[in-house]
Amino acid sequence: MEGVLYIVPDKIGGVLSLNSNLVRFRHPDRFRHEVLLLHNRVDADTRWARPVGAERERAFEYSLPVENIYAVLRRLRSEVGSGGGGVVVANDWLELALATAYDLERAIVQIVHDEYHLGLALRHEVVVDGFIAHSKIFYDRLRSELPHRHESIHYLPYGIPIPEASRQPSSGPLRLLFIGRMTSQKGIFDLPEIDRLLDEAGVEVEWTLVGDGPERRRLLEEWTPKAPMRHVVPNANDDIFELAAEHDVFVLPTRFEGFPVSLLETMASGLVPVVSLLPGGITEVVQEAVTGYHPAAGDAAAFARAVIELDRDRDHLETLGGRCRQLVLEQFDVRERVKSYQNLFSRWRELRRDRPAELSLPYGSRLDKPWIPNAFVRLLRFSSRRLRGQVAAW
């Protein structure tokens, strides 16, 4: 039976949220929809740990760079299977490496989320049958970098479920919300400085931090805000919307981003975003002082100034919040957006391109050879990591 197989890193964040929405809100079609979650035991990222919504869902675990990459790919090839036709939706490097090592007999469609994924697209262009960019900036970048592949590059904005409830005006302390993976890349260590500046300005706020990650404990240990603060690890997307509706401003001082799902989720709930100015989808929906603010990444003072402005002009806050919700209602309803993804997947036979006879895997070291036993490679690398004090659970 023809199918759509979504291969996604098993970690909380926007990439898995986006793919989950495509699966959960799909319209009935002839395909069998499956999800394969990839978990690297060496990584410290928090796993998804809840159903995605496909007919079949399973996890694949591996340990890189401890294992021989060819051994990992052989196991992954067995898990993915062959034949049947349809689409493999790729979101990261391991499944693109798999498509390099093996002909999966399906169309390989890569979602290019941000700068990192653009790099993957260029590295693996020869095995990708179709590219999806959900922000106009990366669509244009792909067309510029791959002028010979214009017919294979598709601009398909994604969507989110639209919550019925939205925030209501509040005259009390400004309610600030952060949503994201707890890593320095998301700018979490700017939050204490923003909070300090707000306190100096006499602005009363309440913080809610939503998410988990390897640096969560350090942040909570180092930051003792004067204002009330709570930390939440949500169990489902509905929890995000319920929480968002209790807040006023979405604060995301991230250093690296494509088009964050949390941005649309909070705007749909009527929050005003104060989000780092980065190339990608942020500038497509956040217009300065019209639908939010985008200070420079790392400029805590500019983040604080935006929050102060919203606190001191609550009418302006309400105007911007209403515009944010209306924009998402009109342009990013997942029930409409998912149609274009399904239409593209249905054309998988047209997407398929001839595959070169011989391809080289662009990863690995001297120990990554098809003929070297995995047990031998694991032993050598584990011993080496232990000597360097870098042993992780695997």
C-alpha positions as CSV (number, residue, x, y, z in Angstrom):
1,M,0.0,0.0,0.0
2,E,1.3,3.5,-0.9
3,G,2.2,5.5,2.2
4,V,3.6,8.6,3.6
5,L,6.4,8.0,6.1
6,Y,7.4,11.0,8.3
7,I,10.9,10.5,9.7
8,V,11.5,13.0,12.5
9,P,14.0,13.5,15.3
10,D,12.4,12.3,18.6
11,K,12.7,15.6,20.5
12,I,10.3,18.3,21.6
13,G,10.3,21.3,19.4
14,G,8.9,22.9,16.4
15,V,10.0,20.3,13.8
16,L,8.1,17.6,15.5
17,S,5.1,19.9,16.2
18,L,4.9,20.8,12.5
19,N,5.0,17.2,11.4
20,S,2.5,16.2,14.0
21,N,0.1,18.8,12.8
22,L,0.4,17.6,9.2
23,V,-0.4,14.0,10.4
24,R,-3.2,14.9,12.9
25,F,-5.1,17.2,10.7
26,R,-4.7,15.4,7.4
27,H,-7.8,14.8,5.2
28,P,-8.8,11.3,4.2
29,D,-6.7,10.0,1.3
30,R,-5.4,6.7,-0.2
31,F,-2.2,6.7,1.7
32,R,-1.2,5.0,4.9
33,H,0.4,7.6,7.1
34,E,3.3,6.4,9.4
35,V,5.7,8.2,11.7
36,L,9.2,7.0,12.6
37,L,10.9,8.9,15.5
38,L,14.7,8.8,15.6
39,H,16.4,8.9,19.0
40,N,20.1,9.2,19.4
41,R,20.9,7.8,22.9
42,V,24.0,10.1,23.0
43,D,21.8,13.3,22.8
44,A,20.5,14.9,26.0
45,D,17.4,16.4,24.3
46,T,14.0,15.7,25.9
47,R,11.9,13.2,23.9
48,W,8.4,13.8,22.5
49,A,6.7,11.1,24.6
50,R,3.2,11.3,23.2
51,P,1.2,10.1,20.2
52,V,1.7,11.9,16.9
53,G,-1.6,10.7,15.3
54,A,-0.5,8.4,12.5
55,E,-1.8,4.9,11.7
56,R,1.5,3.5,12.8
57,E,4.1,5.1,15.0
58,R,7.4,3.7,16.3
59,A,10.8,4.7,17.5
60,F,14.3,3.9,16.2
61,E,17.2,4.2,18.6
62,Y,20.9,4.4,17.8
63,S,24.1,5.7,19.3
64,L,26.2,8.0,17.1
65,P,29.0,8.7,16.9
66,V,29.7,5.6,19.1
67,E,28.4,3.1,16.5
68,N,29.5,2.4,12.9
69,I,27.2,4.6,10.8
70,Y,26.8,1.8,8.3
71,A,25.5,-0.5,11.0
72,V,23.0,2.1,12.0
73,L,21.9,2.7,8.4
74,R,21.4,-1.1,7.9
75,R,19.1,-1.3,10.9
76,L,17.2,1.8,9.8
77,R,16.8,0.4,6.3
78,S,15.2,-2.7,7.8
79,E,12.9,-0.5,9.9
80,V,11.8,1.7,7.0
81,G,11.3,-1.3,4.6
82,S,11.1,-1.2,0.9
83,G,8.5,-1.1,-1.9
84,G,4.9,0.0,-1.7
85,G,5.6,3.4,-3.2
86,G,4.7,6.8,-1.8
87,V,6.8,9.4,0.1
88,V,9.5,9.6,2.8
89,V,9.3,13.0,4.5
90,A,12.8,13.9,5.6
91,N,13.6,16.3,8.4
92,D,17.2,15.7,9.3
93,W,20.5,14.2,8.2
94,L,20.2,10.5,9.1
95,E,17.3,9.8,6.8
96,L,19.0,11.7,4.0
97,A,22.1,9.6,4.7
98,L,19.9,6.5,4.5
99,A,18.5,7.7,1.1
100,T,22.2,8.1,-0.1
101,A,23.1,4.6,1.0
102,Y,20.0,2.8,-0.3
103,D,17.3,3.3,-2.9
104,L,14.2,3.5,-0.8
105,E,11.9,3.1,-3.8
106,R,9.9,6.1,-2.7
107,A,10.0,9.9,-3.4
108,I,12.2,11.6,-0.9
109,V,10.7,15.0,0.1
110,Q,12.8,17.1,2.4
111,I,11.2,19.9,4.6
112,V,13.8,22.7,4.8
113,H,13.0,24.4,8.1
114,D,16.0,26.8,8.5
115,E,19.6,27.5,7.7
116,Y,20.8,24.1,9.0
117,H,18.3,22.2,6.9
118,L,19.2,24.4,3.9
119,G,22.8,23.1,4.3
120,L,21.4,19.5,4.3
121,A,19.5,20.2,1.2
122,L,22.6,21.3,-0.7
123,R,24.6,18.4,0.6
124,H,22.0,15.8,-0.3
125,E,20.4,17.4,-3.3
126,V,21.1,14.5,-5.6
127,V,18.9,12.1,-3.6
128,V,16.1,14.5,-2.8
129,D,13.1,14.4,-5.2
130,G,11.3,17.4,-3.8
131,F,12.0,20.3,-1.4
132,I,9.4,22.0,0.8
133,A,10.1,25.4,2.2
134,H,7.5,26.8,4.6
135,S,9.0,30.3,4.7
136,K,9.4,32.5,1.6
137,I,13.0,33.3,2.6
138,F,14.2,29.7,2.4
139,Y,12.1,29.1,-0.7
140,D,14.0,31.9,-2.4
141,R,17.3,30.7,-1.0
142,L,16.7,27.2,-2.3
143,R,15.9,28.5,-5.8
144,S,19.0,30.7,-5.7
145,E,21.3,27.8,-4.6
146,L,19.7,25.2,-6.8
147,P,18.7,27.0,-10.1
148,H,18.5,23.7,-11.9
149,R,15.9,22.3,-9.5
150,H,13.2,25.0,-9.6
151,E,10.5,22.5,-10.5
152,S,11.4,20.4,-7.4
153,I,11.2,23.3,-4.9
154,H,7.8,24.0,-3.4
155,Y,6.7,26.9,-1.1
156,L,4.1,25.4,1.3
157,P,3.4,27.5,4.4
158,Y,2.4,25.2,7.3
159,G,-0.5,25.7,9.6
160,I,-1.6,25.2,13.2
161,P,-4.9,24.3,14.8
162,I,-6.8,27.5,15.6
163,P,-7.8,27.7,19.3
164,E,-11.4,28.8,20.0
165,A,-10.3,30.8,23.1
166,S,-7.9,33.7,23.1
167,R,-6.4,35.9,25.7
168,Q,-8.5,38.5,27.6
169,P,-7.4,41.9,28.7
170,S,-5.8,42.2,32.1
171,S,-5.0,45.3,34.1
172,G,-2.5,43.5,36.4
173,P,1.1,42.6,35.9
174,L,2.1,41.9,32.3
175,R,2.0,38.2,31.7
176,L,5.1,37.0,29.8
177,L,5.4,33.6,28.1
178,F,8.5,31.8,26.8
179,I,8.0,28.5,24.9
180,G,11.0,26.6,23.6
181,R,13.6,24.0,24.1
182,M,15.7,24.8,27.1
183,T,19.1,25.5,25.4
184,S,21.3,28.5,25.1
185,Q,20.5,28.5,21.4
186,K,17.0,29.6,22.3
187,G,18.3,32.6,24.2
188,I,17.1,31.3,27.6
189,F,20.0,33.0,29.4
190,D,18.8,36.4,28.1
191,L,15.6,36.0,30.1
192,P,17.2,36.9,33.5
193,E,18.7,40.0,32.1
194,I,15.4,41.0,30.4
195,D,13.7,40.4,33.8
196,R,16.3,42.5,35.6
197,L,15.8,45.5,33.2
198,L,12.1,45.3,33.6
199,D,12.4,45.3,37.3
200,E,14.7,48.4,37.2
201,A,12.1,50.1,35.0
202,G,9.4,49.4,37.6
203,V,7.4,47.1,35.2
204,E,5.5,44.4,37.1
205,V,5.5,41.1,35.2
206,E,4.8,37.4,35.7
207,W,6.8,34.8,33.8
208,T,5.8,31.3,32.5
209,L,8.5,29.1,31.0
210,V,7.2,26.3,28.8
211,G,9.5,23.5,27.7
212,D,12.3,21.2,28.6
213,G,15.9,20.6,27.6
214,P,19.5,20.0,28.7
215,E,20.0,23.5,30.2
216,R,16.7,23.8,32.1
217,R,18.2,23.0,35.5
218,R,21.0,25.5,35.1
219,L,18.6,28.3,34.1
220,L,16.3,27.6,37.0
221,E,19.2,27.4,39.4
222,E,20.9,30.6,38.2
223,W,17.7,32.8,37.8
224,T,15.8,33.9,40.9
225,P,13.3,36.5,39.5
226,K,11.7,39.1,41.7
227,A,8.4,38.5,39.9
228,P,6.4,35.3,40.1
229,M,7.6,32.6,37.7
230,R,6.4,29.1,36.9
231,H,7.8,26.4,34.7
232,V,5.6,23.9,32.8
233,V,6.4,20.9,30.6
234,P,3.2,20.5,28.5
235,N,1.7,17.1,27.6
236,A,-0.2,18.1,24.5
237,N,-0.7,21.0,22.1
238,D,-4.0,21.8,23.7
239,D,-2.1,22.6,26.9
240,I,0.0,25.2,24.9
241,F,-3.2,27.0,23.8
242,E,-4.7,27.0,27.2
243,L,-1.6,28.4,28.7
244,A,-1.1,30.9,26.0
245,A,-4.6,32.4,26.5
246,E,-3.5,33.2,30.1
247,H,-0.7,35.5,28.9
248,D,-0.1,38.8,27.1
249,V,3.3,38.7,25.4
250,F,5.4,35.9,23.9
251,V,9.1,36.5,24.5
252,L,11.6,34.5,22.4
253,P,15.2,35.8,22.4
254,T,16.3,32.9,20.2
255,R,19.7,32.9,18.4
256,F,18.7,30.4,15.6
257,E,15.3,29.9,14.1
258,G,13.4,29.1,10.9
259,F,9.7,29.7,11.4
260,P,8.8,28.7,15.0
261,V,5.5,26.9,15.5
262,S,5.3,28.5,18.9
263,L,5.2,31.9,17.3
264,L,2.0,31.0,15.3
265,E,0.5,29.2,18.3
266,T,0.8,32.2,20.6
267,M,-0.2,34.7,18.0
268,A,-3.3,32.6,17.3
269,S,-4.1,33.0,21.0
270,G,-3.9,36.8,20.8
271,L,-0.4,37.3,22.3
272,V,2.0,39.9,21.0
273,P,5.3,38.4,20.0
274,V,8.7,40.0,21.0
275,V,11.0,37.7,19.0
276,S,14.5,37.9,17.7
277,L,15.0,39.4,14.2
278,L,16.4,36.4,12.3
279,P,16.2,35.4,8.6
280,G,13.3,33.1,8.1
281,G,9.5,33.1,8.7
282,I,9.6,35.5,11.7
283,T,9.6,38.6,9.6
284,E,6.8,37.2,7.4
285,V,4.3,37.6,10.3
286,V,6.0,40.0,12.8
287,Q,5.8,43.5,11.5
288,E,7.5,46.0,13.8
289,A,4.9,47.7,16.1
290,V,2.1,46.3,13.9
291,T,2.0,42.6,14.8
292,G,4.8,42.6,17.3
293,Y,8.4,43.4,17.8
294,H,11.7,41.8,16.6
295,P,14.7,43.1,18.5
296,A,18.2,42.0,17.5
297,A,19.1,38.6,18.9
298,G,21.1,39.0,22.1
299,D,19.9,42.6,22.7
300,A,18.3,42.1,26.1
301,A,17.8,45.9,26.4
302,A,15.8,46.1,23.2
303,F,13.6,43.1,24.3
304,A,13.0,44.9,27.6
305,R,12.1,48.2,25.8
306,A,9.5,46.4,23.7
307,V,7.9,44.8,26.8
308,I,7.9,48.2,28.6
309,E,6.2,49.9,25.6
310,L,3.4,47.2,25.7
311,D,3.0,47.5,29.4
312,R,2.7,51.3,29.4
313,D,0.2,51.3,26.4
314,R,-2.3,48.6,27.1
315,D,-4.6,49.8,24.3
316,H,-1.7,49.3,21.8
317,L,-1.2,45.8,23.3
318,E,-4.9,44.9,22.7
319,T,-4.7,46.3,19.1
320,L,-1.6,44.3,18.3
321,G,-3.0,41.1,19.9
322,G,-6.1,41.3,17.8
323,R,-4.1,41.7,14.6
324,C,-2.0,38.7,15.5
325,R,-4.9,36.4,16.0
326,Q,-6.6,37.6,12.8
327,L,-3.5,37.1,10.7
328,V,-3.2,33.5,11.9
329,L,-6.9,32.8,11.4
330,E,-6.8,34.0,7.8
331,Q,-3.4,32.6,6.7
332,F,-2.3,29.6,8.8
333,D,-5.3,27.4,9.6
334,V,-3.8,23.9,9.5
335,R,-6.9,22.3,8.0
336,E,-6.4,24.4,4.9
337,R,-2.6,24.4,4.8
338,V,-2.3,20.6,5.0
339,K,-4.2,20.2,1.7
340,S,-1.2,21.5,-0.3
341,Y,1.1,19.0,1.4
342,Q,-1.2,16.1,0.7
343,N,-1.6,17.2,-2.9
344,L,2.2,17.2,-3.3
345,F,2.6,13.8,-1.7
346,S,-0.1,12.4,-4.1
347,R,2.2,13.3,-7.0
348,W,5.0,11.1,-5.7
349,R,5.5,9.3,-9.1
350,E,6.0,12.7,-10.8
351,L,8.5,13.8,-8.2
352,R,10.7,10.7,-8.5
353,R,14.0,11.4,-10.3
354,D,16.6,9.1,-11.7
355,R,19.0,8.0,-9.0
356,P,22.8,8.0,-9.8
357,A,24.3,4.5,-9.9
358,E,27.0,5.1,-7.3
359,L,26.8,7.5,-4.4
360,S,29.3,8.2,-1.6
361,L,28.1,8.8,2.0
362,P,29.3,12.3,3.1
363,Y,29.7,11.2,6.7
364,G,31.9,9.0,8.8
365,S,35.6,8.4,9.8
366,R,38.1,5.7,9.2
367,L,36.1,3.3,11.5
368,D,32.9,3.9,9.5
369,K,33.2,1.2,6.9
370,P,30.5,-1.3,5.8
371,W,32.9,-4.3,6.5
372,I,34.0,-3.3,10.0
373,P,32.0,-5.0,12.8
374,N,29.8,-2.7,14.8
375,A,30.8,-4.3,18.1
376,F,34.5,-3.5,17.4
377,V,33.7,0.1,16.5
378,R,31.6,0.6,19.6
379,L,34.3,-0.8,21.8
380,L,37.0,1.4,20.4
381,R,34.9,4.6,20.4
382,F,33.5,3.9,23.9
383,S,36.9,3.4,25.3
384,S,38.1,6.6,23.6
385,R,35.2,8.6,24.9
386,R,35.7,7.2,28.4
387,L,39.3,8.3,28.4
388,R,38.2,11.8,27.5
389,G,35.5,11.8,30.1
390,Q,32.6,12.1,27.5
391,V,30.8,8.8,28.1
392,A,27.0,9.1,27.7
393,A,24.3,6.5,28.3
394,W,24.0,4.3,25.3
